[in-house]
């Protein structure tokens, strides 16, 4: 499955016989060839309802299964799009940021309390993720959405990366993360509760940061 960036807010996906991809419902802009689109809210590896980061209210982002032979243009809400290539590791991302992804990836849901206990759950509330986050693992491409563009920041052993929780988009690799208090000049700015916390990421991988503190 191949994703190609058309511009910063649109991608093209190549759909091949015998393969499938998933996209957010309503994200298809145009297509060529013999391609089918089927609403899919459950089934699949691990159960798509389980995969889509269920919140306390049981909310989930609706998906389409895309199959056939052809090319499809995807975009949604004028958001900037970042293509992430996974090579066997795991991507952690909020469900409503997923524009499209390779159907060969293994899908799951992680309770944020399992990463950092109570502070992990606090992290979810501060960043807007709720109590669960979506995981995608394996070899394949993922297209995620963000406000104002995205930068990939490498995470290397022995050098932590600190990210504003409200600018966080996703991360992948063998990465540990925890929420820490940010005591310093940022507390004087007064731009909201998120400024009092930082996400501290360490290990080996990358984190994706958007040029905005707005949520989708």
Secondary structure, DSSP 8 states (H G I E B T S, - for coil): -EEEEEETTEEEEEE-TT-EEEEETT-EEEEEEEEEEEEESS-TTTTHHHHS---TT-----EEEEEEEEEEEE--TT-EEEEEEEEEEEEEE-GGGEEEEETTSEEEEEEGGGTTHHHHHHHHHHHT-TTEEEEEEEEEEEEEEESS-EEEEEEBTTB-EEE-TTTEEEEEEEEEEEEEE--SGGGGT---GGGGEEEEEEEEEEEEEESSS---
